[in-house]
Amino acid sequence: MTTIGECTQYVSGVVEGAEHGGDPSPSTAYGVFVGLQAAVAHKFNRTDLSGLKVAVQGVGNVGFHLCRYLKNAGAELIVTDTFPENAHRAVIELGATAVAPDKIYAVDADVFAPCAMGKSINAQSLAQLKASIIAGAANNQLDRPEVAQLLLENDVLYAPDYVINAGGIIDIAYQRSGESAALLKTHIESIGSSLTNIFQRAEHSGHSTPVVADQIAEQLFQNSNQ
């Protein structure tokens, strides 16, 4: 993206003077961490993550930063990655336990955090899943829309992907506007309250969290066009 930015001004995430050198990955991870905390508070009625077991699928740029936040909060980490060196780094630096990629769904964990490729949540993986919360950074986490209903029926709380992983795009917007790091942090932390609103509305309506998130988004679009 830096190279592309040499040819056009219509590129973001490459502001050298910005925090992290323009890389939005840490902000994505922080937003996921905040969102994961909100999910834990809603599902387990607890505000701390100490002793919580989190299975992280993918410990690349975003996943590793998320693991660091989780470790600092006292969580126990179980990780996997298709690149063994990434998982090994999490083991050495963060004290994580590494498992093979095909074993991550079935591990004994409270939270499953998909931070790799999309469509990892499907009927087959859900049948193995022991975690009762799904909160991660990956895009397009559900294999198909109908999986959202399966999550609801299995009492698995799902944090919709485009809500919980919004920290990176928020970061990029702030890079373009030039506003302060303090305002950026506050904005990213609002992901927690956005998810809490979704969780509560889903619980009261009986709809899945993706359906509620889409309803809220559509309403926001309509309001912005009026």
Backbone hydrogen bonds in HBPLUS format (Angstrom, degrees):
<---DONOR---> <-ACCEPTOR-->    atom                        ^
c    i                          cat <-CA-CA->   ^        H-A-AA   ^      H-
h    n   atom  resd res      DA  || num        DHA   H-A  angle D-A-AA Bond
n    s   type  num  typ     dist DA aas  dist angle  dist       angle   num
A0005-GLY N   A0001-MET O   2.84 MM   4  5.99 148.5  1.94 141.6 150.7     1
A0006-GLU N   A0003-THR O   3.07 MM   3  5.31 150.8  2.16 103.3 112.1     2
A0007-CYS N   A0004-ILE O   2.92 MM   3  5.51 158.7  1.97 116.5 123.5     3
A0008-THR N   A0004-ILE O   3.24 MM   4  6.56 131.5  2.49 144.4 157.6     4
A0018-ALA N   A0015-VAL O   3.04 MM   3  5.42 155.8  2.10 112.0 119.7     5
A0021-GLY N   A0018-ALA O   2.94 MM   3  5.21 137.2  2.13 138.8 134.5     6
A0023-ASP N   A0020-HIS O   3.14 MM   3  5.42 163.5  2.16 117.0 117.7     7
A0027-SER N   A0024-PRO O   3.08 MM   3  5.40 119.1  2.46 106.8 121.5     8
A0028-THR N   A0024-PRO O   2.99 MM   4  6.29 153.3  2.06 155.7 164.3     9
A0029-ALA N   A0025-SER O   2.93 MM   4  6.21 163.6  1.96 157.6 161.4    10
A0030-TYR N   A0026-PRO O   2.89 MM   4  6.12 153.9  1.96 144.8 152.1    11
A0031-GLY N   A0027-SER O   3.00 MM   4  6.15 160.1  2.05 146.7 151.4    12
A0032-VAL N   A0028-THR O   3.01 MM   4  6.30 153.7  2.08 148.7 156.1    13
A0033-PHE N   A0029-ALA O   2.89 MM   4  6.13 155.5  1.95 148.4 155.5    14
A0034-VAL N   A0030-TYR O   2.93 MM   4  6.22 162.2  1.96 151.6 155.7    15
A0035-GLY N   A0031-GLY O   2.87 MM   4  6.06 158.0  1.92 145.2 152.0    16
A0036-LEU N   A0032-VAL O   2.72 MM   4  5.89 151.7  1.80 148.6 156.7    17
A0037-GLN N   A0033-PHE O   2.98 MM   4  6.25 154.9  2.04 147.4 153.8    18
A0038-ALA N   A0034-VAL O   3.08 MM   4  6.42 152.0  2.17 143.9 151.3    19
A0039-ALA N   A0035-GLY O   2.97 MM   4  6.28 151.6  2.05 146.3 154.0    20
A0040-VAL N   A0036-LEU O   2.94 MM   4  6.20 158.9  1.98 152.3 157.6    21
A0041-ALA N   A0037-GLN O   2.91 MM   4  6.13 157.6  1.96 148.4 154.9    22
A0042-HIS N   A0038-ALA O   3.00 MM   4  6.20 153.0  2.07 143.4 150.4    23
A0043-LYS N   A0039-ALA O   2.85 MM   4  5.98 166.9  1.87 153.5 157.4    24
A0044-PHE N   A0040-VAL O   2.79 MM   4  5.41 156.1  1.84 141.2 149.5    25
A0045-ASN N   A0041-ALA O   3.00 MM   4  4.56 125.5  2.31 111.9 120.6    26
A0052-LEU N   A0049-LEU O   2.96 MM   3  5.27 162.4  1.99 129.3 133.1    27
A0051-GLY N   A0074-GLY O   2.89 MM  23  5.97 166.1  1.91 138.1 133.6    28
A0076-GLU N   A0052-LEU O   2.71 MM  24  5.88 165.0  1.73 153.4 158.9    29
A0110-ASP N   A0053-LYS O   2.80 MM  57  5.23 148.8  1.89 131.0 140.7    30
A0111-VAL N   A0053-LYS O   3.12 MM  58  6.51 156.5  2.18 156.5 162.0    31
A0054-VAL N   A0076-GLU O   2.89 MM  22  6.16 170.1  1.90 176.9 175.9    32
A0078-ILE N   A0054-VAL O   2.98 MM  24  6.14 155.1  2.04 156.5 153.9    33
A0055-ALA N   A0111-VAL O   2.84 MM  56  6.19 167.6  1.86 166.5 166.1    34
A0113-ALA N   A0055-ALA O   2.72 MM  58  5.91 175.8  1.72 166.8 166.0    35
A0056-VAL N   A0078-ILE O   2.74 MM  22  6.16 155.1  1.80 161.1 169.3    36
A0080-THR N   A0056-VAL O   3.13 MM  24  6.59 136.3  2.33 167.9 167.4    37
A0057-GLN N   A0113-ALA O   2.94 MM  56  6.10 160.4  1.98 140.5 146.7    38
A0115-CYS N   A0057-GLN O   2.72 MM  58  5.41 152.9  1.79 143.5 150.6    39
A0058-GLY N   A0080-THR O   2.84 MM  22  5.79 153.1  1.91 155.2 156.2    40
A0064-PHE N   A0060-GLY O   2.92 MM   4  5.56 162.1  1.95 142.9 147.5    41
A0066-LEU N   A0062-VAL O   2.92 MM   4  6.18 159.0  1.96 156.7 163.5    42
A0067-CYS N   A0063-GLY O   2.92 MM   4  6.15 156.3  1.98 144.8 151.3    43
A0068-ARG N   A0064-PHE O   2.98 MM   4  6.30 148.2  2.09 146.5 155.0    44
A0069-TYR N   A0065-HIS O   3.12 MM   4  6.49 159.2  2.16 150.3 154.8    45
A0070-LEU N   A0066-LEU O   2.92 MM   4  6.21 162.8  1.95 155.4 160.5    46
A0071-LYS N   A0067-CYS O   2.80 MM   4  5.95 161.3  1.83 151.0 155.9    47
A0072-ASN N   A0068-ARG O   2.99 MM   4  6.17 164.6  2.02 150.5 154.3    48
A0073-ALA N   A0069-TYR O   3.09 MM   4  6.31 131.7  2.34 137.5 150.4    49
A0073-ALA N   A0070-LEU O   3.07 MM   3  5.02 130.7  2.32  93.9 107.8    50
A0075-ALA N   A0070-LEU O   2.99 MM   5  5.35 160.7  2.03 152.4 146.3    51
A0074-GLY N   A0071-LYS O   2.97 MM   3  5.16 160.8  2.01 108.1 113.8    52
A0097-THR N   A0077-LEU O   2.96 MM  20  6.24 159.9  2.01 140.7 146.2    53
A0079-VAL N   A0097-THR O   2.78 MM  18  6.11 157.0  1.83 151.6 159.6    54
A0099-VAL N   A0079-VAL O   2.93 MM  20  6.29 152.5  2.01 166.4 174.4    55
A0086-ASN N   A0083-PHE O   2.96 MM   3  5.69 142.6  2.10 123.8 132.6    56
A0088-HIS N   A0084-PRO O   2.89 MM   4  6.09 159.7  1.93 153.3 159.8    57
A0089-ARG N   A0085-GLU O   3.01 MM   4  6.12 149.8  2.11 138.1 145.0    58
A0090-ALA N   A0086-ASN O   3.23 MM   4  6.58 155.0  2.29 145.1 150.9    59
A0091-VAL N   A0087-ALA O   3.02 MM   4  6.35 147.6  2.12 146.6 156.1    60
A0092-ILE N   A0088-HIS O   2.93 MM   4  6.19 165.7  1.95 156.3 158.8    61
A0093-GLU N   A0089-ARG O   2.83 MM   4  5.84 171.7  1.83 156.5 159.3    62
A0094-LEU N   A0090-ALA O   2.94 MM   4  5.14 143.8  2.08 123.5 133.7    63
A0096-ALA N   A0090-ALA O   3.28 MM   6  5.66 171.3  2.29 125.6 124.1    64
A0095-GLY N   A0091-VAL O   3.09 MM   4  4.70 130.6  2.35 117.8 122.7    65
A0103-LYS N   A0100-ALA O   2.89 MM   3  5.33 162.9  1.92 121.4 126.6    66
A0132-SER N   A0110-ASP O   3.20 MM  22  5.95 140.8  2.36 131.1 134.0    67
A0112-PHE N   A0133-ILE O   2.84 MM  21  6.18 164.1  1.87 156.7 161.3    68
A0135-ALA N   A0112-PHE O   2.96 MM  23  6.30 152.2  2.04 148.1 157.2    69
A0138-ALA N   A0114-PRO O   2.87 MM  24  5.66 167.3  1.89 148.0 143.7    70
A0119-LYS N   A0140-ASN O   2.57 MM  21  5.80 156.2  1.62 140.6 148.3    71
A0121-ILE N   A0141-GLN O   2.97 MM  20  5.87 164.3  2.00 171.3 166.4    72
A0143-ASP N   A0121-ILE O   2.83 MM  22  5.71 163.2  1.86 161.1 155.3    73
A0126-LEU N   A0122-ASN O   2.85 MM   4  5.84 160.0  1.89 157.2 163.8    74
A0127-ALA N   A0123-ALA O   3.15 MM   4  6.16 141.1  2.31 133.1 141.7    75
A0128-GLN N   A0125-SER O   3.10 MM   3  5.29 139.0  2.28 100.2 111.5    76
A0129-LEU N   A0125-SER O   3.10 MM   4  6.24 133.3  2.33 142.0 155.1    77
A0129-LEU N   A0126-LEU O   3.24 MM   3  4.96 131.4  2.49  91.0 103.8    78
A0157-LEU N   A0132-SER O   2.93 MM  25  6.19 159.8  1.97 148.8 142.1    79
A0134-ILE N   A0157-LEU O   2.82 MM  23  6.22 158.9  1.87 161.9 163.3    80
A0159-ALA N   A0134-ILE O   2.96 MM  25  6.25 165.4  1.98 174.3 178.8    81
A0147-VAL N   A0144-ARG O   3.04 MM   3  5.79 159.5  2.08 124.2 129.8    82
A0148-ALA N   A0145-PRO O   3.07 MM   3  5.88 155.5  2.14 121.6 127.1    83
A0149-GLN N   A0146-GLU O   3.10 MM   3  5.59 134.9  2.31 108.8 118.7    84
A0150-LEU N   A0147-VAL O   3.02 MM   3  4.94 115.3  2.45  93.2 109.4    85
A0151-LEU N   A0147-VAL O   2.95 MM   4  6.31 153.8  2.02 154.5 161.1    86
A0152-LEU N   A0148-ALA O   3.12 MM   4  6.39 155.9  2.18 142.2 148.4    87
A0153-GLU N   A0149-GLN O   2.90 MM   4  6.16 160.3  1.94 150.4 155.5    88
A0154-ASN N   A0150-LEU O   2.94 MM   4  6.09 138.5  2.11 142.0 153.1    89
A0156-VAL N   A0151-LEU O   2.92 MM   5  5.07 176.9  1.92 153.3 152.3    90
A0155-ASP N   A0152-LEU O   3.14 MM   3  5.12 162.4  2.17 105.7 109.2    91
A0163-VAL N   A0160-PRO O   3.09 MM   3  5.59 149.5  2.18 113.5 122.8    92
A0164-ILE N   A0160-PRO O   3.13 MM   4  6.37 169.6  2.14 165.8 166.7    93
A0165-ASN N   A0161-ASP O   2.99 MM   4  5.88 156.6  2.05 154.4 159.5    94
A0166-ALA N   A0163-VAL O   3.42 MM   3  5.54 160.6  2.47 112.6 111.9    95
A0170-ILE N   A0166-ALA O   3.02 MM   4  6.22 153.7  2.09 157.5 166.0    96
A0171-ASP N   A0167-GLY O   2.93 MM   4  6.10 155.1  1.99 143.2 149.9    97
A0172-ILE N   A0168-GLY O   3.03 MM   4  6.36 157.8  2.08 146.8 152.1    98
A0173-ALA N   A0169-ILE O   3.01 MM   4  6.20 153.6  2.08 140.9 147.6    99
A0174-TYR N   A0170-ILE O   3.02 MM   4  6.34 151.4  2.10 148.9 156.6   100
A0174-TYR N   A0171-ASP O   3.09 MM   3  5.16 117.5  2.49  95.6 110.8   101
A0175-GLN N   A0171-ASP O   2.91 MM   4  6.25 143.1  2.04 147.1 158.5   102
A0176-ARG N   A0172-ILE O   3.13 MM   4  6.45 149.7  2.23 145.2 152.1   103
A0177-SER N   A0173-ALA O   3.02 MM   4  6.31 146.1  2.14 140.6 150.4   104
A0178-GLY N   A0174-TYR O   2.77 MM   4  5.70 141.1  1.92 143.5 152.2   105
A0184-LEU N   A0180-SER O   3.09 MM   4  6.38 154.2  2.15 143.2 150.9   106
A0185-LYS N   A0181-ALA O   2.94 MM   4  6.15 161.7  1.97 148.6 152.5   107
A0186-THR N   A0182-ALA O   3.08 MM   4  6.33 160.9  2.12 146.3 151.2   108
A0187-HIS N   A0183-LEU O   2.92 MM   4  6.12 157.3  1.98 148.1 154.4   109
A0188-ILE N   A0184-LEU O   2.92 MM   4  6.19 163.8  1.94 157.9 161.7   110
A0189-GLU N   A0185-LYS O   2.96 MM   4  6.16 155.3  2.02 147.5 154.6   111
A0190-SER N   A0187-HIS O   3.06 MM   3  5.28 143.8  2.20 101.3 112.0   112
A0191-ILE N   A0188-ILE O   3.02 MM   3  5.72 164.9  2.04 118.5 123.4   113
A0192-GLY N   A0189-GLU O   3.19 MM   3  5.89 148.9  2.29 115.1 120.5   114
A0194-SER N   A0190-SER O   3.00 MM   4  6.27 156.6  2.05 152.1 159.3   115
A0195-LEU N   A0191-ILE O   2.97 MM   4  6.17 158.6  2.01 150.0 154.7   116
A0196-THR N   A0192-GLY O   2.98 MM   4  6.22 156.4  2.03 145.7 152.9   117
A0197-ASN N   A0193-SER O   3.01 MM   4  6.17 156.7  2.07 144.9 150.1   118
A0198-ILE N   A0194-SER O   3.10 MM   4  6.41 154.1  2.17 141.9 148.9   119
A0199-PHE N   A0195-LEU O   2.79 MM   4  6.07 166.4  1.81 160.2 163.3   120
A0200-GLN N   A0196-THR O   2.97 MM   4  6.12 164.4  1.99 150.2 154.2   121
A0201-ARG N   A0197-ASN O   2.97 MM   4  6.10 164.1  1.99 149.5 154.2   122
A0202-ALA N   A0198-ILE O   2.87 MM   4  5.98 156.8  1.93 151.5 158.2   123
A0203-GLU N   A0199-PHE O   2.96 MM   4  6.13 158.2  2.01 145.9 152.0   124
A0204-HIS N   A0200-GLN O   2.99 MM   4  6.20 158.0  2.04 148.8 154.3   125
A0205-SER N   A0201-ARG O   2.94 MM   4  5.97 149.5  2.03 142.7 150.9   126
A0206-GLY N   A0202-ALA O   2.83 MM   4  5.62 142.2  1.97 145.6 153.6   127
A0212-VAL N   A0208-SER O   3.16 MM   4  6.49 160.9  2.19 152.9 158.1   128
A0213-ALA N   A0209-THR O   2.87 MM   4  6.03 163.4  1.90 152.9 157.7   129
A0214-ASP N   A0210-PRO O   2.95 MM   4  6.10 159.2  2.00 146.8 151.9   130
A0215-GLN N   A0211-VAL O   3.00 MM   4  6.23 153.2  2.07 144.7 152.4   131
A0216-ILE N   A0212-VAL O   2.98 MM   4  6.28 160.7  2.02 155.1 159.2   132
A0217-ALA N   A0213-ALA O   2.95 MM   4  6.17 161.9  1.99 148.7 154.1   133
A0218-GLU N   A0214-ASP O   2.87 MM   4  6.04 164.4  1.89 152.9 156.8   134
A0219-GLN N   A0215-GLN O   3.04 MM   4  6.24 153.9  2.11 144.9 151.9   135
A0220-LEU N   A0216-ILE O   2.96 MM   4  6.25 154.4  2.03 149.5 156.5   136
A0221-PHE N   A0217-ALA O   2.94 MM   4  6.25 154.3  2.00 150.5 157.7   137
A0222-GLN N   A0218-GLU O   2.97 MM   4  6.23 158.7  2.02 147.3 152.8   138
A0223-ASN N   A0219-GLN O   2.93 MM   4  6.15 159.7  1.97 150.1 155.5   139
A0224-SER N   A0220-LEU O   2.98 MM   4  6.16 151.1  2.06 144.8 152.4   140
A0225-ASN N   A0221-PHE O   3.23 MM   4  6.43 130.3  2.49 139.9 151.6   141
A0225-ASN N   A0222-GLN O   3.21 MM   3  5.27 139.6  2.38  97.6 108.7   142
A0226-GLN N   A0223-ASN O   3.29 MM   3  5.33 161.7  2.32 102.1 107.6   143
